Amino acid sequence: MSEGKRRYKATIDGEIYTIVGSKPEKHMRVVAETVDEQLSQLKELTKGLDKEKRAILLAINAVSDQLTMRHELEQLKEKYEQLEQDLEN
């Protein structure tokens, strides 16, 4: 295992997973709890779908959120840079 990597065991959707990462245990716990909660919500909303399809939907939602946040961050950076330029002038 690489230096700085930690192992964390989490139960997600009734299965035990070992998560390996450099983030603190608290962060990994919150991530695992969030995934478990979102999978439970999807299970209620999509009773006909199997675990794999629910996991794919969760991944699609996560990537969509990530792209939205990335776009918002880029817009904020542009506004910040514009404000800095305005202050210099």
N, C-alpha and C positions, 0 to 999 in steps of 0.2 A: 504494500500500500504506500502511495506517495506520502511524502512528508506533509503534514498539515491536514491530511484527510482524516475524517472521523467516520465511524460506523454508528448507525442509529437504527434500531429495530422499531418498526411501526406496523400497526394493524390497519389495513385499508380494505374496506369492503369485505371484511371477514378473513382476509388473507394476511399473513405476516410477510413483510418485506424488510430487507436490509438496505437502508439508504446510505450511500457513501458520498461525502462531500466535505468541503472545507468550512462550511457555515457552522455557527454555534448550534448546540443541541436544541436550544429553545427555538431557533429559526426552523430547523428541520421538523420539530414537533408541530409547530404551527402549520407548516406546509402540509405535512401528513394529515393533520386534523382537517384542514381546509379541503384537501382532495377527498377525504372520506366523506365529509359533509356534502360536498358537491355531487359525489357519486350517489349518495343516498337520495338527494333531491332529484337527480336524473332518474333513479330507479322508480320513484313515485310518479314522475311525469311520463316515463316511457316504459310502461310495464311489459310491453311486448319485446323489448330489446334485450339481447344477452349482454353479459359483462363486457365482452370485447367491444361491441358497438357503443355501449355507454362510455367506455374508456376513450374511444375515438371521438365521441361528441365532446367529452370533457377536454381533450387535447385541442380540438378545434376551437372551443370557447376560450381556452387559455391563450392560444396563439393569437386569436382575434383581439383579446384584451391587450396582449403584449404589443401588437402592432399599433393599436389605438394609442396606447401610452407612449410608445416610441414617437409617433407622429406629434402628439401633444408636447412631448419633451423638445423635439426639434423646433416646434413653433415657439416655445418659451425661450429657447436658446437664441433664436432669431430676434425675438423681441428684446431680450437682454442685450444682445450685441447692438441693436439699434438704439436702445436707451444709453448705452455707453458712448456711442458715437455722438448722440445728441448732447450729452454732458460735456464731451470734449470740445464741441463747437460753441 
